[in-house]
Amino acid sequence: MSIAFVSPAIKKDGVLHQRLLGYKKALKRNSLSLDKKYIRVATSEKSQGNEIYEFRNGKEQVDGLLKDDIIPDAIFCINDITAIGAIHQLQHHGFNIPNDIGVIGFDNIYFSSMIYPPLTTIDQCTYELGTMAAAILVGSINDPNRGNISTVLEPKLIIRESV
């Protein structure tokens, strides 16, 4: 089984780098080999609005995979907009999603359920994160001597029809 990774440019200390590390860890945990030819990261920074850049990057990275005759079983995209671009380009080239190639995104944005096929994605639980952040802020205001608080929210896999 081969799973490609598609992303915009990654900074070593950012959240996108953490997602790349998670991809590598998941491959290892499932006894899948890491082949760098399946990792596709944009080399240029954003030159337009964020959504347009992410969508185009998904399309361009898919074109790069196909140009190099690399057809993975699935593609993990760094975010849903990139995944929508990847699905668009795969369908343009005649691939059936998910029968030929599965695609998964990250963020669970509103439009991810509205495309065809509906996108399987990872939900970051942003509502819960916002609620918790507000509670921590209020607690810190009420008790200035309160120490740092560390918490982890588990993301949720939203299974739809793209894998």
C-alpha positions as CSV (number, residue, x, y, z in Angstrom):
1,M,0.0,0.0,0.0
2,S,1.3,3.5,-0.9
3,I,0.0,6.7,0.6
4,A,1.2,10.0,-0.7
5,F,1.5,13.2,1.4
6,V,0.6,16.6,-0.2
7,S,1.3,19.9,1.4
8,P,2.1,23.6,0.8
9,A,5.6,24.8,1.9
10,I,6.3,23.6,5.5
11,K,8.1,25.5,8.2
12,K,10.1,23.3,10.6
13,D,8.4,24.7,13.7
14,G,4.8,24.9,12.5
15,V,1.7,22.8,12.6
16,L,2.1,21.5,9.1
17,H,5.5,20.0,10.1
18,Q,3.7,18.3,12.9
19,R,1.2,16.8,10.4
20,L,4.1,15.6,8.3
21,L,5.7,13.9,11.4
22,G,2.3,12.3,12.1
23,Y,2.1,11.0,8.5
24,K,5.6,9.4,8.9
25,K,4.7,8.0,12.3
26,A,1.4,6.5,11.0
27,L,3.3,4.8,8.1
28,K,5.8,3.3,10.6
29,R,3.1,2.2,13.0
30,N,1.3,0.4,10.2
31,S,4.5,-1.2,8.9
32,L,4.4,0.8,5.6
33,S,7.7,1.9,4.1
34,L,8.5,5.6,3.8
35,D,9.4,6.5,0.3
36,K,10.2,10.1,-0.2
37,K,8.9,10.2,-3.7
38,Y,5.4,10.1,-2.2
39,I,6.0,13.2,-0.2
40,R,5.0,16.2,-2.2
41,V,5.6,19.6,-0.6
42,A,5.4,22.9,-2.5
43,T,8.6,24.8,-2.7
44,S,7.1,28.2,-3.2
45,E,5.2,30.3,-0.7
46,K,1.7,31.7,-1.1
47,S,1.4,34.3,-3.8
48,Q,-2.3,34.7,-3.7
49,G,-5.2,34.3,-1.3
50,N,-4.8,31.3,1.0
51,E,-7.7,29.2,-0.4
52,I,-6.7,29.7,-4.0
53,Y,-3.1,28.8,-3.2
54,E,-4.1,25.6,-1.3
55,F,-6.5,24.5,-4.1
56,R,-3.9,25.1,-6.8
57,N,-1.2,23.4,-4.8
58,G,-3.4,20.2,-4.5
59,K,-3.8,20.2,-8.3
60,E,-0.1,20.9,-9.0
61,Q,1.1,18.2,-6.6
62,V,-1.2,15.6,-8.1
63,D,0.1,16.6,-11.6
64,G,3.7,16.1,-10.3
65,L,2.9,12.6,-9.0
66,L,1.2,11.6,-12.3
67,K,4.1,13.2,-14.3
68,D,6.5,11.0,-12.4
69,D,4.3,7.9,-13.0
70,I,3.5,7.7,-9.3
71,I,0.0,6.5,-8.6
72,P,-0.5,5.9,-4.9
73,D,-3.4,4.0,-3.4
74,A,-4.3,7.1,-1.4
75,I,-3.3,10.7,-0.8
76,F,-3.3,12.4,2.6
77,C,-3.6,16.2,2.0
78,I,-2.5,18.6,4.6
79,N,-5.9,20.4,4.6
80,D,-9.3,20.1,3.0
81,I,-8.8,22.8,0.4
82,T,-5.7,21.0,-0.8
83,A,-7.6,17.7,-0.9
84,I,-10.4,19.3,-2.9
85,G,-7.8,20.5,-5.5
86,A,-6.3,17.0,-5.5
87,I,-9.7,15.4,-6.1
88,H,-10.5,17.9,-8.9
89,Q,-7.2,17.1,-10.7
90,L,-7.5,13.4,-10.2
91,Q,-11.0,13.4,-11.7
92,H,-9.7,15.7,-14.6
93,H,-7.2,12.9,-15.4
94,G,-10.0,10.3,-15.4
95,F,-9.4,8.7,-11.9
96,N,-12.4,7.5,-9.9
97,I,-12.3,8.6,-6.3
98,P,-12.1,6.4,-4.2
99,N,-12.0,3.3,-6.4
100,D,-8.7,4.2,-8.1
101,I,-7.2,6.5,-5.4
102,G,-8.5,7.5,-2.0
103,V,-8.2,11.1,-0.8
104,I,-8.3,12.4,2.8
105,G,-8.1,15.9,4.0
106,F,-7.6,17.7,7.3
107,D,-9.8,20.4,9.0
108,N,-13.4,19.3,8.2
109,I,-14.3,22.6,6.6
110,Y,-17.9,23.2,5.7
111,F,-17.4,22.5,2.0
112,S,-15.8,19.1,2.5
113,S,-19.2,17.4,2.7
114,M,-20.5,19.3,-0.4
115,I,-18.0,18.1,-3.0
116,Y,-18.2,14.8,-5.0
117,P,-17.4,12.5,-3.5
118,P,-17.8,13.9,0.0
119,L,-14.4,14.3,1.5
120,T,-13.2,12.0,4.3
121,T,-11.3,14.3,6.7
122,I,-9.9,14.8,10.2
123,D,-11.9,17.2,12.4
124,Q,-9.7,19.2,14.8
125,C,-12.6,19.8,17.2
126,T,-12.3,23.6,16.8
127,Y,-15.5,24.3,18.7
128,E,-14.2,22.4,21.7
129,L,-10.8,24.0,21.4
130,G,-12.4,27.5,21.4
131,T,-14.5,26.7,24.4
132,M,-11.5,25.4,26.3
133,A,-9.4,28.4,25.3
134,A,-12.1,30.8,26.6
135,A,-12.4,28.8,29.9
136,I,-8.6,28.9,30.4
137,L,-8.5,32.6,29.6
138,V,-11.3,33.4,32.1
139,G,-9.6,31.2,34.7
140,S,-6.3,33.0,34.2
141,I,-8.0,36.4,34.6
142,N,-9.7,35.3,37.8
143,D,-6.5,33.7,39.2
144,P,-3.4,35.5,37.9
145,N,-1.2,33.1,39.9
146,R,-2.5,30.1,38.1
147,G,0.2,28.1,36.3
148,N,0.4,27.0,32.7
149,I,-2.3,24.5,31.5
150,S,-1.6,21.8,29.0
151,T,-4.3,19.8,27.4
152,V,-4.7,17.6,24.3
153,L,-7.9,17.3,22.2
154,E,-8.1,14.2,20.1
155,P,-9.0,14.8,16.5
156,K,-11.9,12.9,15.0
157,L,-11.9,11.0,11.7
158,I,-15.0,12.0,9.7
159,I,-15.6,9.1,7.3
160,R,-17.3,10.1,4.1
161,E,-16.9,8.7,0.6
162,S,-13.4,9.7,-0.7
163,V,-11.6,6.7,0.8
